[in-house]
Amino acid sequence: MDVTITGRNVGIPDRFEDYVTEKADKVELLAPRALALEVRLCRHHETNGTAGDDRVELTLIGPGPIVRAEAGAGDKYAAFDLAYDKLVERIRQAKDRRKVHRGQHRPTSLREAATGGFSGVDITPASVEVIEKLATGSIPVVADEDEQEWSPVVIREKVFPAELMTAEEAVDRMELVGHDFFLFVDARTDRPSVVYRRKGWDYGVIGLDAENALVASR
C-alpha cells in the first residue's frame, strides 16, 4: 500500500512521516486490498483570538469504496491520531457488516418511517406557532449577500454523479465516509433514494416516485 503525505501551510518533518508510516501498517492489515493511503495535513492559523489548529484528512483508496476520516487538534500528531481512530473504526464496522447476512436486513419503508410523525428518525417537527411566525415574517431572517433574498436558512448546493446500487451497498458507502445519510439510485427500483442512520445499527430508506411526479406535472 502506497502512503503519500502532503501539507498545506505546514511542513512535514521526517518524524511525522515515520509516525504515519508505522500507523499505516495496521491499516494495511485491516484492509489488505487497499492500494493507497493519502494523508493531507493543513494548518489553520490563529484568527480572532482563537488558537489555530492542525487538521488531518485521511483517504483510503482501494478496489472498493473510498474510506475517509478527518479531525483537528492542537498539533499534527493528535489530529492524526483522532482521524486514524475514525478510519480504523469505519474499516472494522464495514468488515463486521459484511459478516452479517444482508438478506436479514430489510430497510424501513417510507410508510413505516412516517408512522408516528417520523418519530423514529430523530426529527422534531417545528411547532405550529413557529411555522406561522415564519409565514408571517415575524421571525427575523438574514439576507443572503449574493442573492439579496430573505431566507431563514443558508442553503448550500452540491451535485454528485448518480450511482446505481442496492440499499445495503448505500449503507456501506454512508458508513465508510462517516455521514448520516447517502443519496443513490436504487438498483432494484430505479428510484432516487436516500438511506439514513436511525439508532444504533438501524437504518431507513426513503425513495422518490419520480415517474408519478412526471405524470402529475403534465
BELMOQUI-V684020 format. One record per pair of residues at least 6 apart in sequence whose ideal C-beta (glycine too) atoms are under 8 Angstrom apart, sorted by the first residue. I is the first residue (numbers start at 0). J is the second residue. D is the distance in Angstrom with one decimal. If there is no record, write none. Layout:
((I:J:D) (I:J:D))
//
This chain:
((0:23:6.8) (0:26:7.4) (0:27:4.7) (0:33:5.1) (0:34:6.5) (0:35:6.3) (0:36:6.1) (1:34:6.9) (1:35:4.3) (1:36:7.3) (2:19:6.5) (2:20:5.9) (2:23:4.9) (2:35:7.3) (2:36:5.0) (2:38:7.0) (3:35:6.7) (3:36:7.5) (3:37:5.3) (3:38:6.8) (4:11:5.5) (4:15:7.5) (4:16:5.9) (4:19:5.9) (4:38:4.5) (4:40:7.0) (5:11:7.7) (5:37:7.7) (5:38:7.3) (5:39:5.4) (5:40:7.1) (6:39:7.7) (6:40:4.5) (6:41:7.3) (6:42:7.8) (7:39:7.4) (7:40:7.2) (7:41:4.6) (7:42:7.3) (8:41:6.3) (8:42:4.4) (8:43:8.0) (8:44:7.1) (9:40:5.7) (9:41:7.0) (9:42:3.9) (9:53:6.7) (9:75:7.1) (11:40:6.7) (15:40:7.9) (15:75:6.0) (15:76:7.1) (15:79:7.8) (18:76:6.6) (18:79:7.2) (19:38:5.6) (19:79:6.6) (22:79:7.5) (22:83:5.7) (23:36:5.3) (25:87:7.1) (26:33:6.9) (26:36:6.1) (26:59:6.7) (26:83:8.0) (26:86:6.9) (26:87:6.9) (26:90:7.3) (27:33:6.4) (29:87:6.5) (29:90:4.9) (29:91:6.8) (29:94:7.3) (30:59:6.4) (30:61:6.4) (30:66:7.7) (30:90:5.5) (32:61:5.3) (32:62:5.7) (32:63:7.3) (33:59:5.5) (33:60:6.9) (33:61:4.2) (34:60:5.3) (34:61:5.2) (34:62:7.2) (35:59:7.7) (35:60:4.5) (35:61:8.0) (36:57:6.8) (36:58:7.4) (36:59:5.5) (36:60:7.5) (37:57:7.2) (37:58:4.3) (37:59:8.0) (37:60:6.8) (38:55:6.7) (38:56:7.6) (38:57:5.9) (38:79:7.4) (39:55:7.1) (39:56:4.4) (39:57:8.0) (39:58:7.7) (40:53:6.4) (40:54:7.4) (40:55:5.5) (40:75:5.7) (40:78:7.8) (40:79:7.9) (41:53:7.2) (41:54:4.9) (41:55:8.0) (41:56:7.7) (42:51:6.4) (42:52:7.8) (42:53:5.4) (42:54:7.8) (43:51:4.6) (43:52:5.5) (43:53:7.5) (43:54:6.5) (43:71:7.5) (44:51:4.6) (45:51:4.5) (50:73:7.3) (52:71:4.8) (52:72:6.1) (52:73:5.8) (52:78:7.2) (53:71:6.7) (53:72:6.4) (53:73:7.4) (53:74:5.8) (53:75:4.4) (53:77:7.9) (53:78:4.7) (54:69:6.5) (54:70:7.2) (54:71:4.3) (54:78:6.0) (55:69:6.5) (55:70:6.1) (55:71:7.7) (55:75:6.7) (55:78:4.3) (55:79:4.7) (55:81:7.7) (55:82:4.6) (56:67:7.2) (56:68:7.7) (56:69:4.1) (56:82:6.9) (57:67:6.8) (57:68:5.0) (57:69:6.9) (57:79:8.0) (57:82:5.0) (57:83:6.7) (57:85:8.0) (57:86:5.0) (58:65:6.2) (58:66:7.4) (58:67:5.3) (59:65:6.8) (59:66:4.1) (59:67:7.6) (59:86:6.4) (59:90:7.4) (64:171:6.5) (64:172:5.3) (64:175:5.1) (65:175:7.0) (65:176:7.2) (66:86:6.2) (66:89:5.6) (66:90:6.2) (66:93:7.6) (66:175:4.6) (66:176:7.3) (67:86:7.7) (67:175:7.4) (67:176:5.1) (67:177:6.7) (68:82:4.8) (68:83:7.5) (68:85:3.7) (68:86:4.0) (68:89:6.5) (68:177:6.3) (69:82:5.4) (69:85:7.8) (70:78:5.4) (70:79:8.0) (70:81:3.5) (70:82:4.1) (70:85:6.6) (71:78:5.5) (71:81:7.8) (72:78:4.0) (72:80:7.9) (72:81:5.9) (85:177:6.6) (89:174:6.2) (89:175:5.5) (89:177:6.4) (92:174:5.7) (93:171:6.0) (93:174:6.4) (93:175:5.9) (96:170:7.5) (96:171:6.4) (96:174:7.3) (101:167:4.7) (104:167:6.6) (104:202:7.8) (106:166:4.5) (106:194:6.9) (106:202:6.3) (106:203:6.5) (106:204:3.8) (107:119:7.7) (107:197:7.5) (107:201:7.9) (107:202:7.2) (107:203:3.8) (107:204:6.4) (108:204:7.7) (109:205:5.2) (109:206:6.8) (111:203:7.9) (112:119:6.8) (112:120:6.0) (112:203:5.2) (112:205:6.5) (116:124:6.3) (117:124:7.7) (119:197:5.9) (119:198:7.6) (119:203:7.6) (120:195:6.9) (120:197:6.4) (120:203:6.5) (121:197:7.1) (121:198:7.4) (125:133:8.0) (129:138:7.4) (132:138:4.5) (133:151:6.0) (136:149:7.9) (138:151:6.6) (140:149:4.9) (140:150:6.1) (140:151:4.7) (141:149:7.9) (141:150:7.4) (141:151:7.8) (141:153:7.9) (142:148:7.0) (142:149:5.8) (142:150:8.0) (143:150:6.2) (143:153:7.5) (159:182:7.0) (161:183:7.6) (161:184:5.1) (161:191:7.6) (162:183:5.5) (162:184:6.5) (163:183:7.6) (163:184:4.9) (163:186:5.0) (164:172:7.4) (164:183:5.3) (164:184:7.4) (164:185:7.8) (164:186:5.6) (165:185:7.2) (165:186:5.2) (165:187:6.5) (166:183:8.0) (166:185:6.5) (166:187:7.9) (166:192:7.0) (166:194:5.7) (166:202:8.0) (166:204:4.9) (168:183:7.8) (169:181:5.0) (169:183:4.4) (169:192:7.4) (169:194:4.6) (169:204:7.7) (170:181:7.4) (170:194:5.3) (170:202:5.4) (172:181:5.3) (172:183:7.5) (173:179:7.6) (173:180:6.6) (173:181:3.6) (173:194:5.9) (173:196:7.2) (179:195:6.3) (179:196:5.0) (180:193:5.4) (180:194:6.6) (180:195:4.3) (180:196:7.2) (181:193:6.8) (181:194:5.3) (181:195:8.0) (182:191:7.3) (182:192:7.5) (182:193:5.2) (183:192:6.0) (183:193:7.5) (183:194:7.3) (184:190:7.1) (184:191:5.9) (184:192:7.0) (185:191:7.9) (185:192:4.6) (185:204:7.9) (185:206:6.0) (188:206:6.4) (190:206:4.0) (190:207:5.8) (190:208:6.8) (190:209:6.6) (191:206:7.0) (191:207:4.7) (191:209:6.1) (192:204:5.7) (192:205:6.5) (192:206:4.0) (192:207:7.0) (193:204:7.0) (193:205:5.4) (193:206:8.0) (194:202:5.7) (194:203:7.0) (194:204:4.9) (195:202:6.8) (195:203:5.3) (195:204:7.6) (195:205:7.4) (196:202:6.1) (197:203:5.5))
//
